[in-house]
Structures are given as structure tokens and as C-alpha cells.
Amino acid sequence: MLARPLRLSAAGLLCLALALIVAHNTARAFNTYADYFVRLSARPLAMGGAAGALCDPASVFYNPAGLAGVRNLTLLYNHSARHFPGSQEGGMREWDQLDGDTEAVVVPLMVGTYAHGFTFSGELGYDYRGHPADGRLGYPRERYWGTEDYDAFATSGGLPVAVGIGLRRSLGRFTPDPADPRRLAWLRHGEGEQWGVLARVWPGLDYGVSELKLNYDWTVFDNASGERGFPEFASKHITHREGWALYPTGWLTLTRDVVDENHIYDKQLGTGVGQPVGLGPIHMGNQERQTQHSGAELCLGSLLKLRRGDYDGQPTVGVAFNLGGLWLNYAEAEGLLPLIVDGGSGFEDVHIYGAELNLW
């Protein structure tokens, strides 16, 4: 299903796609929740986060319908690199600035493809408490800890249209910098579902659409006592993603995604948690935003792939090497780190190392 053709004769279609790759929206004013972390898979990140119309093991995080085109038992691993290499500023070797490790196991079945995506416990976040208290590194001494897991299934039934559905569960806890009383500690539980469709609309042109709905329950703690200091409340997160993938030749992939996000607070805020609620960089109130992502992948034979993209205004680049069936992936996103952690003036780039192994 969704096999790539060798070429398209419509040169105009290629030119149109290249124009779309160049066009992007650089506006960004806020960061909400922690969904950046679950998007930090090496291949999609290197292609600017445009994965809504790709058949890829990482589709379990983006569009579950894309799993229908993965018909091998596949193991996917991604690790966020250390961003303070060798620094002794805090009196000890600095800890990772970002832990955004995502993994997946993709299992082909007779009637479709199943995948389980997850993060290692404690890997979905950041921890700056070991950094110097005087702020010389430019980052707050905050901690975000959490974990996510996904279960998804996709099938095409032999048709050029695949459908997929997924379940997502999350747990996150934020601990503010002890020197910043404006921030509040919180605990957040979330669960929801995601559906997706991936269709071949023209030879060499795929369209993908997915929608994720998450419900969160929040507990906010009083910083002085460490006990629950405010009434519990709820929020909702809705993400709608539409994407295109163009394969003008067998060695070139061009992708484009538009993502609309809506973060909604429960009206219980009026009972004790006002606006702004001071929940740190992860959630800043009712917000709507649209981000745009584009990327390209160039295959040089069966041993090397070069990738480049635009993550809503942040340049991305990546490379992949094939070592006997084991693909080693690397991705870098310029300037993305301060958008995730809400601060900082140095060590701004995000680096992800990954591996993808097809067992059979």
C-alpha cells in the first residue's frame, strides 16, 4: 500500500511543492503543554516535523494511519543529546538539559499494523536543579518530569486509503525554580484518542489528516507546604494535523504539514486559580495557534539519506546511515530549545540521535 513510483511527469507539480517548502510562518509567541517532546523523533524532526502524510514508525506519534505502510517488525529509538557537554558551571558535570527520548515497537499483523510508542520513565522533560543558582547559564532551575505511552492500529485493506486510531496516556509533573515564587508546582494526568487517514490522491502524492483530543486533570500545589493548594481543574487539548507528501522520484521526498492546536481551560479556574495561573512554560492558558512544517529527504542509494526542513521557522537538518539494515539517524533543530524550556540564551539547538531496525 502506498508504494512509491519512480517518477512524475508533471514538472509543474514539483515546482508547486518546492514553493510550498519555501513558504513558512515564522510567528511564535508562546509554548503550551509538553507536546514538543513527543515530536522529537529524529527523522520527522530533521524534516521539520512534517510527518502527517508519511508511512513511518514515528507515525504512532503523528498520524496513526501512516503505520499501515510499515509492514516489517520495527524497533524505533530516539535519544536527546546532552546540551551542556562537559560543563562544570554547576560545580558538577551538568545534567541533560532535555530528556525527550521516544521509542516505538511496530508489529505487522494479518489485517493491519499495531504499534506501541512510549518514553522511558522520567525521560519526557528537563531538570535544571543542578545548575548554578545565580542563573549564569541563562536557564531557570526548573524540573519537568513525565512519561507518555501510545497504542495505535492502522489498516488499509489493500486500498489506497489507510485509516488508523490511537490511544494516548500521559503523566507530567512540574517543579519550579526554588528562587521563583511566581511559578507553581503541578501534577497533570491526561488521556485521549487520535484518529487518522492517509490516502494516495495522485501517483506519487499522499494526503494525511489526523485529529488528537486529550483531556487533562490538574492538581496545583502550594510551594510553601508542598500540599494541594488550589481546587483541581481540567483542560482539553485538540490538535488537528493536515499534511502532504510528494514523491517526484524514487530518491526524493517532499513534505508539508499544517497543525492547528487549541488548548482550553476548564471554567473551574474561577474557583481559585486565576489568569495567568503561573503553571510555568508548559501551559499558559487558553490558546489557539497554527504551526507550519516542511521538509525534504534525499536518498543517496540505499546507504545514506540527507534531510532538511523548517519547524515553523526553526531550520532543521539531519542525516541517516544504513549499517547492515540498521538505520542510524541524527537530527538538529536550530533555536528550538528555548521554545521548549521557555528561556535561555546559549546551547539553543536540539540534537536527537536515533536508530531504526527492521527485524523482518
N, C-alpha and C positions, 0 to 999 in steps of 0.2 A: 504494500500500500504506500502511495506517495513516493514512488521511485523517481529519482532524478533523471530527466532527459539529458542528452548530451549537449544540445544547443537550442536556442530560439532564433528564428529568422527575423523576428521583429526587433530591429535595432532601436526603433523609437521607444519600445517598452523599456529597454535597458537604459536609455538616456533619461527617461522619466524617473526610473528607480534611482539613478545616480543623483538626480536633482533632489529627490526626497532624502537621500542620505546626507546631502549637504545642509539641507534646511533643518533647523532645530530651534527650540525655545530655551533660552539661557536663564529665564527668570526662575528664581527660587528664593523664598524668604523665610522658610521655617522647616522644621523637621518634626514629624509626628510618629509616635509609636516606634517600634524597633524593626520594621519590615525591611529596612536596608539589609539587615544581617542575613535574612534568609534568601536574599538575592545574590549573595556573594559566592556564586559558583563560577569557576574560572572561565569556562567557555562563554556563557551568557554575559558575564561582566566584561570580558575582552571585546565583545560585540556590542557594547553599550547598553546591556541589559535588554536587548531586543530579542526575546525568546518566545513570544506568543504564538509564532507560526512555525516553530522548529520541532522536529522529531528528535528528542534528546532525553537522556536520563534525567537531566535537571528540569524537564517539563513537569515533574511532580510538584515543583515549587511555583511554576509559572502558568501553565495550561495543561491540565491532566490529559487532554485529548492527544497531545503530542507523544504520549507514551505508546500509542498504538503502532507507531512506526519503529519502535525499538523491539526487535524480535530475537534478541540474544540475552542470556543471563548476564547482567552487567552490574559491576560494582563501581560506584562513584564516590570519590573522596576529594574534599577541598579543605585547605588549611590556610588561615590568615597568618601572614608572616609577622615576625617581630618588628615593631616600628621604632623601637629605641635600641638599635643594635649596639651592644657594648657600653651603653651609657651608665655612668656611676653617679649621676646627679643626685639621686635619692639616697646615697650612702650605701647602696647595694645595686646589684645588677637589676636594671629596670624590668618590670613585668611587661607582658604583652599589652599594648595599648588597645588592641582589638582582638577579640576571640569570636570569629564568625564562621566556625567550621561547620560545613554542611555535608552530609553523606546521604547516599541512597542505594537501595538494592532493587533492581528491576528484574522481574521474573516473567518470562513469556509463558502464557497458558494457551490451551487449545482455542479458547473463544476470545482471547484478548491479552492484555498485558497488565500485570499488577506491579505496583511499586510502593516501597516504604521509604520515605525520606525523614531525616532526623538530624538533630545536632547532639553532640556529646554533652552530657550533663554539665552545665556550667560554662559551656563554650559560647553561648549566644550572648555576648556582651562585652564589657570592658571593666577594668579595675585600675584605678589610679592611686589607691591609698598609699602605695609605697613611694610615691613621688614626693619631692620636697614641698613642704607646706607653704613656702614663700611664693610658690607659683612661678618659679623661674623658667619652667618648661612650657608655660602658656596653657596648661590644661588643668581643669578642676580635678580635685581628688575625689572623684565620684566612683561609684560601682554600679554597674548594671549586670545582673546575673539572670540567666533564663535558659529555657530549653523549648524546643519545638519538635513535633512529630506529625507526619503526614501519612495517610493511606489513600492510594488512588488506584483507579481501574479505568482502562480505556479499551475500546474495541471499534473496529471498522466494518466487520462482517464482509470483508472483501470489496467494499465500496470505496470510492474516492473521498468519502466523508467519514471522519472518526469522531466519536463522542467520548467524553471522559467525565468522571466525577471523583471528587476527593474530599477527605475529611481532614481538618487541621485542628490541632490542640496546642496550646501554648501556656507557659508559665514564666512570669518575669517579676523580678524584684529590683527596685532602685534604692540605693543608699546614697544620700547626698554627701558632699564635702562637709566634714565637721565644721569648717570655718564659714560655711554659707548657710545661715539660718533661714534664708528665704526659700530654700528647697525643702520638700517634704519627702520622707521615705514612703514607699508604697509597694503593695503586692498586687499583682494582676493575674487573673485566670481567664483564659479565653478558649473558645471552641467555635467551630463553624464549618461550612461546607463550600466547595468550589465546583463549578461545572465548566466544561469547555467543549468547543467544537473546532475541528481542524479540517479544512476542505481544500481540495485541488480545484481551483476555479478556471485554470488555463494550464496547458502544458508548461511546466516549469514555474508556476506561480501558485503559491499556497496562501490561504487566508485563515487566521486563527482568532477566536474570540473566547474569552473566559470571564467569569464573574465570581468573586470571592466575597462571602459575607461572614463576618466574625462578630461574636458577642463577647464582651469583656465584663468581668466583675472586678471592682477595685476596692481595696482596703488601704486607707491612708493612715499613716502612723504619726503620732506626736513625737517630734525629735527629742524632746526632753525626757519623756518617760519611756519611749520605745513601745508604748501601747497604742492600740487603735484610738485615734484622736478625733475622727470625723465619721459621720454616717457612711456606710458602704453605698456605693453607687455603681451604675453600669454605663457602658458606652458601646457603640457599634462602629464597625469599620467595614466599608464596602469598597471593593476595588474592581473596576471594570477595565479589561485589557483587550485591545484590538491590535493585531499585527499582521504583517505581510512578510513572506519570504520568497525571493526571486532567485531562480537558478538559471541564469542565461547560458551557462556552460556547465560541464560536469566538474569544473575545478573552481567555480566562483559562486558564493552565496551572498546575497544582499538582503538585509533585514530591516524592518521598521516597525516600531510599536508606539502606540499612544495609550497612556494609562491615566484613568480618572479615578481619584481617590476621594472618599468622603468619610470624615471622622466625626461622629455625633456623640455628644454627651447626653446622659440621662438628665431629665428635668429635676432629679433629686438634688442637683447642685445647689438649689436654693435653700436646702435644709442645713447647710453648714460649710460647704466647700464652695467658695466664691470664684469669680473670674478676675484675674488669672489664678488658677488653682496652685501653681508652684510645683508642678509634678516633674520638674526637670526637663531635659531636652526630648524625652520620649513622647510626651503628649502635651500639647499646648492649647487645648480647647477645640471647639467646633471649627473644622477646617475643610475646605474643598480645594483640591489642586489638580492640575493636569501636568504630567511629565511626558517628555518625548524622548525616544531612544532609537538609535540607528546604529548599524554596524555592517561589517563585511568580513568574509572569511575567504582566504585564498589558499587552495590546496596545491602544494608542490609535490606531485606524486603521492605515494602512499606513506611517506615518512615525515612530512613537515607541513604544518598549517600556520599561516600568518593571519592575525586578526586585528581589526581596528574598529573603533566605534565612538559614539558620543552619548554619554549618560546624562541626558538633559543638560547639556552644556559643559559637562566634565569629560575631557578626552580620555579614551581608554585604548589600551593596546595589549596584545597577547600573542603567545606562540605555543605550539604543541608539537611534540616529538613522539614518534612511534618507535617503541623498543620491543620488537617481537610481539606485537599485539597489545602492549600496554602503552596507552597514550598518556604522556606527561604534559600537563597544562600549566601555563603561567599567565596571569592577568594582572594588569596595573591600571588603576583609575586615578588620574591626576586630580588632586584637590578634593577628593570625595570624603576624606576622613573628618575634617571639621564639620561637614554637614551631618555626619553620623553622630559625633560626640558633642556638637554644639559649642565648639571653641577650639582654641589652639592656633599657633602661628608657625609651627615647624613640624616636620615629619608628616606632611599633609596627604601623601599618596597612600592608597590602599593597595596592598600586594596580596594576591591569592595564589597559592600553589595547589595543583590538583592532579588527580590521576583517574583514569577511566580504564577498566579492564573488562573485556568481553570474554567470558569463560567458554561459551559455546553458542 
